[in-house]
């Protein structure tokens, strides 16, 4: 069984990986579709990392 902290960290890591992939795709092909994907991935990553901070003893909104 995983803890809330482990789940939050896993979601943040997954979001970071998705963001890196979206950034690579946009860098190689700066299309409107890839721009949207990059923006969405950035938002998701930001939210996941903000949610992980309080669970791991850091500051953040927890939302």
mmCIF file of the N, C-alpha and C atoms, coordinates in Angstrom:
data_MODEL
# 
_entry.id   MODEL 
# 
loop_
_atom_site.group_PDB 
_atom_site.id 
_atom_site.type_symbol 
_atom_site.label_atom_id 
_atom_site.label_alt_id 
_atom_site.label_comp_id 
_atom_site.label_asym_id 
_atom_site.label_entity_id 
_atom_site.label_seq_id 
_atom_site.pdbx_PDB_ins_code 
_atom_site.Cartn_x 
_atom_site.Cartn_y 
_atom_site.Cartn_z 
_atom_site.occupancy 
_atom_site.B_iso_or_equiv 
_atom_site.pdbx_formal_charge 
_atom_site.auth_seq_id 
_atom_site.auth_comp_id 
_atom_site.auth_asym_id 
_atom_site.auth_atom_id 
_atom_site.pdbx_PDB_model_num 
ATOM 1   N N  . UNK A 1 1  ? 0.853  -1.180 0.000   1.00 0.00 ? 1  UNK A N  1 
ATOM 2   C CA . UNK A 1 1  ? 0.000  0.000  0.000   1.00 0.00 ? 1  UNK A CA 1 
ATOM 3   C C  . UNK A 1 1  ? 0.902  1.247  0.000   1.00 0.00 ? 1  UNK A C  1 
ATOM 4   N N  . UNK A 1 2  ? 0.542  2.223  -0.780  1.00 0.00 ? 2  UNK A N  1 
ATOM 5   C CA . UNK A 1 2  ? 1.333  3.434  -0.868  1.00 0.00 ? 2  UNK A CA 1 
ATOM 6   C C  . UNK A 1 2  ? 0.747  4.530  0.014   1.00 0.00 ? 2  UNK A C  1 
ATOM 7   N N  . UNK A 1 3  ? 1.612  5.411  0.439   1.00 0.00 ? 3  UNK A N  1 
ATOM 8   C CA . UNK A 1 3  ? 1.170  6.540  1.250   1.00 0.00 ? 3  UNK A CA 1 
ATOM 9   C C  . UNK A 1 3  ? 0.731  7.680  0.346   1.00 0.00 ? 3  UNK A C  1 
ATOM 10  N N  . UNK A 1 4  ? 0.086  8.673  0.960   1.00 0.00 ? 4  UNK A N  1 
ATOM 11  C CA . UNK A 1 4  ? -0.314 9.860  0.186   1.00 0.00 ? 4  UNK A CA 1 
ATOM 12  C C  . UNK A 1 4  ? 0.909  10.528 -0.425  1.00 0.00 ? 4  UNK A C  1 
ATOM 13  N N  . UNK A 1 5  ? 1.992  10.577 0.333   1.00 0.00 ? 5  UNK A N  1 
ATOM 14  C CA . UNK A 1 5  ? 3.220  11.202 -0.165  1.00 0.00 ? 5  UNK A CA 1 
ATOM 15  C C  . UNK A 1 5  ? 3.781  10.467 -1.366  1.00 0.00 ? 5  UNK A C  1 
ATOM 16  N N  . UNK A 1 6  ? 3.771  9.147  -1.321  1.00 0.00 ? 6  UNK A N  1 
ATOM 17  C CA . UNK A 1 6  ? 4.264  8.358  -2.447  1.00 0.00 ? 6  UNK A CA 1 
ATOM 18  C C  . UNK A 1 6  ? 3.389  8.551  -3.675  1.00 0.00 ? 6  UNK A C  1 
ATOM 19  N N  . UNK A 1 7  ? 2.082  8.597  -3.477  1.00 0.00 ? 7  UNK A N  1 
ATOM 20  C CA . UNK A 1 7  ? 1.165  8.814  -4.602  1.00 0.00 ? 7  UNK A CA 1 
ATOM 21  C C  . UNK A 1 7  ? 1.365  10.206 -5.192  1.00 0.00 ? 7  UNK A C  1 
ATOM 22  N N  . UNK A 1 8  ? 1.513  11.206 -4.329  1.00 0.00 ? 8  UNK A N  1 
ATOM 23  C CA . UNK A 1 8  ? 1.726  12.573 -4.810  1.00 0.00 ? 8  UNK A CA 1 
ATOM 24  C C  . UNK A 1 8  ? 3.045  12.672 -5.564  1.00 0.00 ? 8  UNK A C  1 
ATOM 25  N N  . UNK A 1 9  ? 4.079  12.022 -5.046  1.00 0.00 ? 9  UNK A N  1 
ATOM 26  C CA . UNK A 1 9  ? 5.379  12.035 -5.727  1.00 0.00 ? 9  UNK A CA 1 
ATOM 27  C C  . UNK A 1 9  ? 5.301  11.332 -7.076  1.00 0.00 ? 9  UNK A C  1 
ATOM 28  N N  . UNK A 1 10 ? 4.586  10.221 -7.135  1.00 0.00 ? 10 UNK A N  1 
ATOM 29  C CA . UNK A 1 10 ? 4.442  9.485  -8.395  1.00 0.00 ? 10 UNK A CA 1 
ATOM 30  C C  . UNK A 1 10 ? 3.716  10.331 -9.433  1.00 0.00 ? 10 UNK A C  1 
ATOM 31  N N  . UNK A 1 11 ? 2.656  11.017 -9.012  1.00 0.00 ? 11 UNK A N  1 
ATOM 32  C CA . UNK A 1 11 ? 1.920  11.882 -9.948  1.00 0.00 ? 11 UNK A CA 1 
ATOM 33  C C  . UNK A 1 11 ? 2.799  13.039 -10.418 1.00 0.00 ? 11 UNK A C  1 
ATOM 34  N N  . UNK A 1 12 ? 3.587  13.610 -9.512  1.00 0.00 ? 12 UNK A N  1 
ATOM 35  C CA . UNK A 1 12 ? 4.472  14.712 -9.880  1.00 0.00 ? 12 UNK A CA 1 
ATOM 36  C C  . UNK A 1 12 ? 5.557  14.232 -10.842 1.00 0.00 ? 12 UNK A C  1 
ATOM 37  N N  . UNK A 1 13 ? 6.116  13.055 -10.598 1.00 0.00 ? 13 UNK A N  1 
ATOM 38  C CA . UNK A 1 13 ? 7.131  12.502 -11.499 1.00 0.00 ? 13 UNK A CA 1 
ATOM 39  C C  . UNK A 1 13 ? 6.557  12.214 -12.879 1.00 0.00 ? 13 UNK A C  1 
ATOM 40  N N  . UNK A 1 14 ? 5.360  11.652 -12.910 1.00 0.00 ? 14 UNK A N  1 
ATOM 41  C CA . UNK A 1 14 ? 4.712  11.366 -14.192 1.00 0.00 ? 14 UNK A CA 1 
ATOM 42  C C  . UNK A 1 14 ? 4.438  12.664 -14.955 1.00 0.00 ? 14 UNK A C  1 
ATOM 43  N N  . UNK A 1 15 ? 3.982  13.680 -14.245 1.00 0.00 ? 15 UNK A N  1 
ATOM 44  C CA . UNK A 1 15 ? 3.699  14.972 -14.879 1.00 0.00 ? 15 UNK A CA 1 
ATOM 45  C C  . UNK A 1 15 ? 4.980  15.603 -15.409 1.00 0.00 ? 15 UNK A C  1 
ATOM 46  N N  . UNK A 1 16 ? 6.079  15.453 -14.669 1.00 0.00 ? 16 UNK A N  1 
ATOM 47  C CA . UNK A 1 16 ? 7.370  15.991 -15.110 1.00 0.00 ? 16 UNK A CA 1 
ATOM 48  C C  . UNK A 1 16 ? 7.827  15.299 -16.387 1.00 0.00 ? 16 UNK A C  1 
ATOM 49  N N  . UNK A 1 17 ? 7.642  13.985 -16.444 1.00 0.00 ? 17 UNK A N  1 
ATOM 50  C CA . UNK A 1 17 ? 8.015  13.220 -17.637 1.00 0.00 ? 17 UNK A CA 1 
ATOM 51  C C  . UNK A 1 17 ? 7.172  13.656 -18.833 1.00 0.00 ? 17 UNK A C  1 
ATOM 52  N N  . UNK A 1 18 ? 5.871  13.826 -18.613 1.00 0.00 ? 18 UNK A N  1 
ATOM 53  C CA . UNK A 1 18 ? 4.983  14.279 -19.696 1.00 0.00 ? 18 UNK A CA 1 
ATOM 54  C C  . UNK A 1 18 ? 5.365  15.678 -20.173 1.00 0.00 ? 18 UNK A C  1 
ATOM 55  N N  . UNK A 1 19 ? 5.735  16.543 -19.236 1.00 0.00 ? 19 UNK A N  1 
ATOM 56  C CA . UNK A 1 19 ? 6.139  17.907 -19.595 1.00 0.00 ? 19 UNK A CA 1 
ATOM 57  C C  . UNK A 1 19 ? 7.411  17.889 -20.439 1.00 0.00 ? 19 UNK A C  1 
ATOM 58  N N  . UNK A 1 20 ? 8.365  17.053 -20.054 1.00 0.00 ? 20 UNK A N  1 
ATOM 59  C CA . UNK A 1 20 ? 9.610  16.960 -20.828 1.00 0.00 ? 20 UNK A CA 1 
ATOM 60  C C  . UNK A 1 20 ? 9.334  16.462 -22.241 1.00 0.00 ? 20 UNK A C  1 
ATOM 61  N N  . UNK A 1 21 ? 8.465  15.475 -22.363 1.00 0.00 ? 21 UNK A N  1 
ATOM 62  C CA . UNK A 1 21 ? 8.126  14.952 -23.691 1.00 0.00 ? 21 UNK A CA 1 
ATOM 63  C C  . UNK A 1 21 ? 7.416  16.010 -24.536 1.00 0.00 ? 21 UNK A C  1 
ATOM 64  N N  . UNK A 1 22 ? 6.507  16.747 -23.915 1.00 0.00 ? 22 UNK A N  1 
ATOM 65  C CA . UNK A 1 22 ? 5.791  17.801 -24.640 1.00 0.00 ? 22 UNK A CA 1 
ATOM 66  C C  . UNK A 1 22 ? 6.752  18.903 -25.081 1.00 0.00 ? 22 UNK A C  1 
ATOM 67  N N  . UNK A 1 23 ? 7.713  19.227 -24.236 1.00 0.00 ? 23 UNK A N  1 
ATOM 68  C CA . UNK A 1 23 ? 8.697  20.262 -24.588 1.00 0.00 ? 23 UNK A CA 1 
ATOM 69  C C  . UNK A 1 23 ? 9.566  19.804 -25.762 1.00 0.00 ? 23 UNK A C  1 
ATOM 70  N N  . UNK A 1 24 ? 9.978  18.543 -25.739 1.00 0.00 ? 24 UNK A N  1 
ATOM 71  C CA . UNK A 1 24 ? 10.772 18.016 -26.864 1.00 0.00 ? 24 UNK A CA 1 
ATOM 72  C C  . UNK A 1 24 ? 9.956  18.047 -28.158 1.00 0.00 ? 24 UNK A C  1 
ATOM 73  N N  . UNK A 1 25 ? 8.696  17.628 -28.066 1.00 0.00 ? 25 UNK A N  1 
ATOM 74  C CA . UNK A 1 25 ? 7.837  17.626 -29.261 1.00 0.00 ? 25 UNK A CA 1 
ATOM 75  C C  . UNK A 1 25 ? 7.657  19.037 -29.811 1.00 0.00 ? 25 UNK A C  1 
ATOM 76  N N  . UNK A 1 26 ? 7.442  20.001 -28.906 1.00 0.00 ? 26 UNK A N  1 
ATOM 77  C CA . UNK A 1 26 ? 7.250  21.376 -29.354 1.00 0.00 ? 26 UNK A CA 1 
ATOM 78  C C  . UNK A 1 26 ? 8.537  21.940 -29.960 1.00 0.00 ? 26 UNK A C  1 
ATOM 79  N N  . UNK A 1 27 ? 9.678  21.598 -29.357 1.00 0.00 ? 27 UNK A N  1 
ATOM 80  C CA . UNK A 1 27 ? 10.956 22.095 -29.880 1.00 0.00 ? 27 UNK A CA 1 
ATOM 81  C C  . UNK A 1 27 ? 11.230 21.565 -31.291 1.00 0.00 ? 27 UNK A C  1 
ATOM 82  N N  . UNK A 1 28 ? 10.841 20.323 -31.549 1.00 0.00 ? 28 UNK A N  1 
ATOM 83  C CA . UNK A 1 28 ? 11.099 19.750 -32.865 1.00 0.00 ? 28 UNK A CA 1 
ATOM 84  C C  . UNK A 1 28 ? 10.011 20.101 -33.879 1.00 0.00 ? 28 UNK A C  1 
ATOM 85  N N  . UNK A 1 29 ? 8.816  20.451 -33.392 1.00 0.00 ? 29 UNK A N  1 
ATOM 86  C CA . UNK A 1 29 ? 7.708  20.782 -34.286 1.00 0.00 ? 29 UNK A CA 1 
ATOM 87  C C  . UNK A 1 29 ? 6.787  21.769 -33.568 1.00 0.00 ? 29 UNK A C  1 
ATOM 88  N N  . UNK A 1 30 ? 7.090  23.071 -33.674 1.00 0.00 ? 30 UNK A N  1 
ATOM 89  C CA . UNK A 1 30 ? 6.292  24.070 -32.941 1.00 0.00 ? 30 UNK A CA 1 
ATOM 90  C C  . UNK A 1 30 ? 4.927  24.357 -33.563 1.00 0.00 ? 30 UNK A C  1 
ATOM 91  N N  . UNK A 1 31 ? 4.106  23.326 -33.609 1.00 0.00 ? 31 UNK A N  1 
ATOM 92  C CA . UNK A 1 31 ? 2.755  23.470 -34.161 1.00 0.00 ? 31 UNK A CA 1 
ATOM 93  C C  . UNK A 1 31 ? 1.795  23.947 -33.072 1.00 0.00 ? 31 UNK A C  1 
ATOM 94  N N  . UNK A 1 32 ? 0.614  24.367 -33.483 1.00 0.00 ? 32 UNK A N  1 
ATOM 95  C CA . UNK A 1 32 ? -0.405 24.804 -32.522 1.00 0.00 ? 32 UNK A CA 1 
ATOM 96  C C  . UNK A 1 32 ? -0.804 23.647 -31.606 1.00 0.00 ? 32 UNK A C  1 
ATOM 97  N N  . UNK A 1 33 ? -0.882 22.448 -32.165 1.00 0.00 ? 33 UNK A N  1 
ATOM 98  C CA . UNK A 1 33 ? -1.239 21.272 -31.361 1.00 0.00 ? 33 UNK A CA 1 
ATOM 99  C C  . UNK A 1 33 ? -0.183 20.997 -30.279 1.00 0.00 ? 33 UNK A C  1 
ATOM 100 N N  . UNK A 1 34 ? 1.079  21.068 -30.668 1.00 0.00 ? 34 UNK A N  1 
ATOM 101 C CA . UNK A 1 34 ? 2.142  20.832 -29.695 1.00 0.00 ? 34 UNK A CA 1 
ATOM 102 C C  . UNK A 1 34 ? 2.242  21.970 -28.684 1.00 0.00 ? 34 UNK A C  1 
ATOM 103 N N  . UNK A 1 35 ? 1.920  23.178 -29.102 1.00 0.00 ? 35 UNK A N  1 
ATOM 104 C CA . UNK A 1 35 ? 1.887  24.311 -28.176 1.00 0.00 ? 35 UNK A CA 1 
ATOM 105 C C  . UNK A 1 35 ? 0.812  24.090 -27.111 1.00 0.00 ? 35 UNK A C  1 
ATOM 106 N N  . UNK A 1 36 ? -0.352 23.621 -27.538 1.00 0.00 ? 36 UNK A N  1 
ATOM 107 C CA . UNK A 1 36 ? -1.441 23.334 -26.599 1.00 0.00 ? 36 UNK A CA 1 
ATOM 108 C C  . UNK A 1 36 ? -1.051 22.214 -25.659 1.00 0.00 ? 36 UNK A C  1 
ATOM 109 N N  . UNK A 1 37 ? -0.441 21.174 -26.202 1.00 0.00 ? 37 UNK A N  1 
ATOM 110 C CA . UNK A 1 37 ? -0.012 20.033 -25.374 1.00 0.00 ? 37 UNK A CA 1 
ATOM 111 C C  . UNK A 1 37 ? 1.023  20.478 -24.345 1.00 0.00 ? 37 UNK A C  1 
ATOM 112 N N  . UNK A 1 38 ? 1.948  21.337 -24.756 1.00 0.00 ? 38 UNK A N  1 
ATOM 113 C CA . UNK A 1 38 ? 2.963  21.844 -23.837 1.00 0.00 ? 38 UNK A CA 1 
ATOM 114 C C  . UNK A 1 38 ? 2.314  22.670 -22.724 1.00 0.00 ? 38 UNK A C  1 
ATOM 115 N N  . UNK A 1 39 ? 1.379  23.518 -23.074 1.00 0.00 ? 39 UNK A N  1 
ATOM 116 C CA . UNK A 1 39 ? 0.681  24.329 -22.073 1.00 0.00 ? 39 UNK A CA 1 
ATOM 117 C C  . UNK A 1 39 ? -0.094 23.468 -21.086 1.00 0.00 ? 39 UNK A C  1 
ATOM 118 N N  . UNK A 1 40 ? -0.775 22.457 -21.608 1.00 0.00 ? 40 UNK A N  1 
ATOM 119 C CA . UNK A 1 40 ? -1.532 21.548 -20.743 1.00 0.00 ? 40 UNK A CA 1 
ATOM 120 C C  . UNK A 1 40 ? -0.602 20.770 -19.820 1.00 0.00 ? 40 UNK A C  1 
ATOM 121 N N  . UNK A 1 41 ? 0.517  20.292 -20.362 1.00 0.00 ? 41 UNK A N  1 
ATOM 122 C CA . UNK A 1 41 ? 1.473  19.523 -19.564 1.00 0.00 ? 41 UNK A CA 1 
ATOM 123 C C  . UNK A 1 41 ? 2.100  20.396 -18.485 1.00 0.00 ? 41 UNK A C  1 
ATOM 124 N N  . UNK A 1 42 ? 2.372  21.659 -18.813 1.00 0.00 ? 42 UNK A N  1 
ATOM 125 C CA . UNK A 1 42 ? 2.934  22.577 -17.824 1.00 0.00 ? 42 UNK A CA 1 
ATOM 126 C C  . UNK A 1 42 ? 1.942  22.789 -16.679 1.00 0.00 ? 42 UNK A C  1 
ATOM 127 N N  . UNK A 1 43 ? 0.687  22.999 -17.018 1.00 0.00 ? 43 UNK A N  1 
ATOM 128 C CA . UNK A 1 43 ? -0.350 23.218 -16.002 1.00 0.00 ? 43 UNK A CA 1 
ATOM 129 C C  . UNK A 1 43 ? -0.493 21.989 -15.106 1.00 0.00 ? 43 UNK A C  1 
ATOM 130 N N  . UNK A 1 44 ? -0.553 20.829 -15.711 1.00 0.00 ? 44 UNK A N  1 
ATOM 131 C CA . UNK A 1 44 ? -0.688 19.585 -14.951 1.00 0.00 ? 44 UNK A CA 1 
ATOM 132 C C  . UNK A 1 44 ? 0.507  19.371 -14.037 1.00 0.00 ? 44 UNK A C  1 
ATOM 133 N N  . UNK A 1 45 ? 1.705  19.630 -14.549 1.00 0.00 ? 45 UNK A N  1 
ATOM 134 C CA . UNK A 1 45 ? 2.919  19.462 -13.748 1.00 0.00 ? 45 UNK A CA 1 
ATOM 135 C C  . UNK A 1 45 ? 2.936  20.437 -12.583 1.00 0.00 ? 45 UNK A C  1 
ATOM 136 N N  . UNK A 1 46 ? 2.562  21.667 -12.843 1.00 0.00 ? 46 UNK A N  1 
ATOM 137 C CA . UNK A 1 46 ? 2.529  22.678 -11.787 1.00 0.00 ? 46 UNK A CA 1 
ATOM 138 C C  . UNK A 1 46 ? 1.565  22.272 -10.676 1.00 0.00 ? 46 UNK A C  1 
ATOM 139 N N  . UNK A 1 47 ? 0.391  21.815 -11.066 1.00 0.00 ? 47 UNK A N  1 
ATOM 140 C CA . UNK A 1 47 ? -0.611 21.397 -10.078 1.00 0.00 ? 47 UNK A CA 1 
ATOM 141 C C  . UNK A 1 47 ? -0.140 20.174 -9.291  1.00 0.00 ? 47 UNK A C  1 
ATOM 142 N N  . UNK A 1 48 ? 0.467  19.213 -9.976  1.00 0.00 ? 48 UNK A N  1 
ATOM 143 C CA . UNK A 1 48 ? 0.931  17.993 -9.308  1.00 0.00 ? 48 UNK A CA 1 
ATOM 144 C C  . UNK A 1 48 ? 2.043  18.296 -8.315  1.00 0.00 ? 48 UNK A C  1 
ATOM 145 N N  . UNK A 1 49 ? 2.960  19.171 -8.692  1.00 0.00 ? 49 UNK A N  1 
ATOM 146 C CA . UNK A 1 49 ? 4.050  19.510 -7.780  1.00 0.00 ? 49 UNK A CA 1 
ATOM 147 C C  . UNK A 1 49 ? 3.550  20.358 -6.613  1.00 0.00 ? 49 UNK A C  1 
ATOM 148 N N  . UNK A 1 50 ? 2.593  21.229 -6.843  1.00 0.00 ? 50 UNK A N  1 
ATOM 149 C CA . UNK A 1 50 ? 2.012  22.008 -5.746  1.00 0.00 ? 50 UNK A CA 1 
ATOM 150 C C  . UNK A 1 50 ? 1.288  21.096 -4.764  1.00 0.00 ? 50 UNK A C  1 
ATOM 151 N N  . UNK A 1 51 ? 0.621  20.088 -5.266  1.00 0.00 ? 51 UNK A N  1 
ATOM 152 C CA . UNK A 1 51 ? -0.095 19.150 -4.399  1.00 0.00 ? 51 UNK A CA 1 
ATOM 153 C C  . UNK A 1 51 ? 0.870  18.277 -3.613  1.00 0.00 ? 51 UNK A C  1 
ATOM 154 N N  . UNK A 1 52 ? 2.022  17.972 -4.188  1.00 0.00 ? 52 UNK A N  1 
ATOM 155 C CA . UNK A 1 52 ? 2.991  17.095 -3.526  1.00 0.00 ? 52 UNK A CA 1 
ATOM 156 C C  . UNK A 1 52 ? 3.747  17.806 -2.414  1.00 0.00 ? 52 UNK A C  1 
ATOM 157 N N  . UNK A 1 53 ? 3.951  19.103 -2.529  1.00 0.00 ? 53 UNK A N  1 
ATOM 158 C CA . UNK A 1 53 ? 4.754  19.815 -1.529  1.00 0.00 ? 53 UNK A CA 1 
ATOM 159 C C  . UNK A 1 53 ? 4.214  19.685 -0.108  1.00 0.00 ? 53 UNK A C  1 
ATOM 160 N N  . UNK A 1 54 ? 2.948  19.984 0.163   1.00 0.00 ? 54 UNK A N  1 
ATOM 161 C CA . UNK A 1 54 ? 2.470  19.899 1.542   1.00 0.00 ? 54 UNK A CA 1 
ATOM 162 C C  . UNK A 1 54 ? 2.485  18.464 2.092   1.00 0.00 ? 54 UNK A C  1 
ATOM 163 N N  . UNK A 1 55 ? 2.237  17.496 1.237   1.00 0.00 ? 55 UNK A N  1 
ATOM 164 C CA . UNK A 1 55 ? 2.235  16.100 1.663   1.00 0.00 ? 55 UNK A CA 1 
ATOM 165 C C  . UNK A 1 55 ? 3.643  15.696 2.108   1.00 0.00 ? 55 UNK A C  1 
ATOM 166 N N  . UNK A 1 56 ? 4.643  16.301 1.488   1.00 0.00 ? 56 UNK A N  1 
ATOM 167 C CA . UNK A 1 56 ? 6.034  15.976 1.802   1.00 0.00 ? 56 UNK A CA 1 
ATOM 168 C C  . UNK A 1 56 ? 6.659  16.950 2.788   1.00 0.00 ? 56 UNK A C  1 
ATOM 169 N N  . UNK A 1 57 ? 5.843  17.760 3.447   1.00 0.00 ? 57 UNK A N  1 
ATOM 170 C CA . UNK A 1 57 ? 6.350  18.665 4.465   1.00 0.00 ? 57 UNK A CA 1 
ATOM 171 C C  . UNK A 1 57 ? 6.799  20.018 3.962   1.00 0.00 ? 57 UNK A C  1 
ATOM 172 N N  . UNK A 1 58 ? 6.541  20.336 2.703   1.00 0.00 ? 58 UNK A N  1 
ATOM 173 C CA . UNK A 1 58 ? 6.906  21.629 2.154   1.00 0.00 ? 58 UNK A CA 1 
ATOM 174 C C  . UNK A 1 58 ? 5.728  22.577 2.148   1.00 0.00 ? 58 UNK A C  1 
ATOM 175 N N  . UNK A 1 59 ? 5.941  23.732 1.592   1.00 0.00 ? 59 UNK A N  1 
ATOM 176 C CA . UNK A 1 59 ? 4.844  24.701 1.498   1.00 0.00 ? 59 UNK A CA 1 
ATOM 177 C C  . UNK A 1 59 ? 4.126  24.509 0.176   1.00 0.00 ? 59 UNK A C  1 
ATOM 178 N N  . UNK A 1 60 ? 2.879  24.866 0.147   1.00 0.00 ? 60 UNK A N  1 
ATOM 179 C CA . UNK A 1 60 ? 2.075  24.754 -1.063  1.00 0.00 ? 60 UNK A CA 1 
ATOM 180 C C  . UNK A 1 60 ? 0.622  24.820 -0.715  1.00 0.00 ? 60 UNK A C  1 
ATOM 181 N N  . UNK A 1 61 ? -0.192 24.954 -1.729  1.00 0.00 ? 61 UNK A N  1 
ATOM 182 C CA . UNK A 1 61 ? -1.620 25.124 -1.496  1.00 0.00 ? 61 UNK A CA 1 
ATOM 183 C C  . UNK A 1 61 ? -2.298 23.810 -1.135  1.00 0.00 ? 61 UNK A C  1 
ATOM 184 N N  . UNK A 1 62 ? -1.750 22.702 -1.602  1.00 0.00 ? 62 UNK A N  1 
ATOM 185 C CA . UNK A 1 62 ? -2.379 21.425 -1.364  1.00 0.00 ? 62 UNK A CA 1 
ATOM 186 C C  . UNK A 1 62 ? -3.571 21.161 -2.258  1.00 0.00 ? 62 UNK A C  1 
ATOM 187 N N  . UNK A 1 63 ? -3.846 22.088 -3.173  1.00 0.00 ? 63 UNK A N  1 
ATOM 188 C CA . UNK A 1 63 ? -4.995 21.936 -4.086  1.00 0.00 ? 63 UNK A CA 1 
ATOM 189 C C  . UNK A 1 63 ? -4.543 21.326 -5.385  1.00 0.00 ? 63 UNK A C  1 
# 
